[in-house]
Amino acid sequence: MTSTDSQRPGVTNFVHVGLVVEDLDETVRFLALLGFDCGEPGVFSGEWIDRIIGLENVTVETVMARAPDGIDMFEVVRFHSPSAGAQELAPAANRPGLRHVAFTVDDVRGVVDRVREGGWETVGEIVD
């Protein structure tokens, strides 16, 4: 890196990732099971959120979920309006966009067992 590069404005800190979900309660339950500290939900609407989101007549319910490291966060969002069209097929895995989120865990088999006991199943096999 040159001295010119270090003087260029840029990202100074990671804040959060926004995750839009259909079932906010179930997603929060899942994240809490993994050890995330999930805050209380808040409902937001109005012209200011319309401008931020880029849609009209937006009403969203959000929960901030802080990772066990105390720093990284998800903003988990469920849209009350406008409707997202849940009947649409999920995009193929090769379409551009956020495809996965990875975590470091102390015991992958133990975490998978806990997730399964919570009522979820893995999509594929567990590979170390």
C-alpha positions in Angstrom: 0.0 0.0 0.0 1.3 3.4 -0.9 1.0 6.5 1.3 -1.6 7.8 -1.2 -3.7 4.7 -0.6 -3.7 5.2 3.1 -5.0 8.7 2.8 -7.9 7.7 0.6 -11.2 7.6 2.5 -12.7 4.2 2.9 -14.3 1.7 5.2 -13.2 2.1 8.8 -15.4 -0.5 10.5 -17.9 -3.3 9.7 -21.3 -2.5 11.1 -23.8 -5.2 10.1 -25.4 -7.4 7.4 -29.1 -7.0 6.6 -30.9 -10.3 6.3 -34.5 -10.3 5.0 -36.6 -13.3 6.2 -40.2 -14.5 6.0 -40.3 -15.8 9.6 -38.7 -13.3 11.9 -39.5 -15.3 15.1 -38.1 -18.5 13.8 -34.9 -16.8 12.5 -34.3 -15.1 15.8 -34.9 -18.4 17.6 -32.3 -20.0 15.3 -29.7 -17.2 15.8 -30.3 -17.3 19.6 -29.7 -21.1 19.5 -26.3 -20.4 17.8 -25.4 -18.0 20.6 -26.4 -14.6 19.1 -27.7 -12.0 21.5 -31.0 -10.9 19.9 -32.6 -7.6 20.8 -36.3 -6.8 21.0 -38.1 -6.4 17.7 -39.0 -2.9 16.4 -41.5 -1.9 13.7 -40.6 0.9 11.4 -42.6 2.7 8.7 -42.9 6.2 7.1 -41.4 8.3 4.4 -37.8 8.0 5.9 -37.8 4.2 5.7 -39.3 4.3 2.2 -36.4 6.5 1.1 -33.8 4.2 2.8 -35.3 1.0 1.3 -36.3 2.4 -2.1 -39.8 1.2 -2.0 -43.2 2.8 -1.2 -45.4 2.2 1.8 -42.8 0.1 3.7 -43.5 -1.4 7.1 -40.7 -3.5 8.5 -40.0 -5.4 11.7 -36.4 -5.7 12.6 -34.3 -7.4 15.3 -30.6 -6.7 15.8 -28.7 -10.0 16.5 -25.2 -9.5 17.9 -22.7 -12.3 17.5 -20.9 -13.9 20.5 -17.8 -11.9 19.7 -19.8 -8.8 20.7 -19.0 -7.0 17.5 -20.5 -8.5 14.4 -24.3 -8.1 13.8 -27.2 -9.2 11.7 -30.1 -6.8 11.1 -32.9 -9.4 10.7 -35.8 -7.9 8.8 -39.3 -9.0 8.0 -41.4 -6.9 5.6 -45.0 -6.4 6.6 -45.4 -4.4 3.4 -45.0 -4.3 0.5 -45.4 -8.0 0.0 -42.3 -9.7 -1.3 -44.0 -12.3 -3.4 -43.2 -15.4 -1.4 -44.5 -17.6 -4.2 -41.5 -16.7 -6.3 -38.8 -19.4 -6.7 -35.6 -18.8 -4.8 -32.8 -17.7 -7.1 -30.4 -20.3 -8.3 -27.1 -20.7 -6.3 -25.1 -19.2 -9.2 -27.1 -15.9 -9.2 -25.3 -12.9 -7.9 -26.1 -12.0 -4.3 -25.4 -13.1 -0.7 -25.2 -16.9 -0.8 -24.1 -17.9 2.6 -22.7 -16.7 6.0 -19.9 -18.6 7.7 -19.2 -18.8 11.4 -16.3 -20.3 13.4 -17.6 -22.7 16.0 -15.8 -24.6 18.8 -17.5 -28.0 18.0 -19.2 -28.3 14.6 -20.8 -31.7 15.4 -22.1 -30.3 18.7 -23.6 -27.2 17.0 -25.2 -29.3 14.3 -26.7 -31.6 16.9 -28.1 -28.6 18.8 -29.5 -27.2 15.6 -31.2 -30.5 14.8 -32.6 -30.8 18.3 -34.0 -27.3 17.8 -36.0 -28.6 14.8 -33.8 -27.7 11.8 -32.0 -30.0 9.4 -28.8 -29.5 7.3 -29.1 -29.0 3.6 -26.2 -31.2 2.7 -23.6 -33.4 4.5 -21.3 -32.1 7.1 -17.7 -31.9 5.8 -14.7 -31.0 7.9 
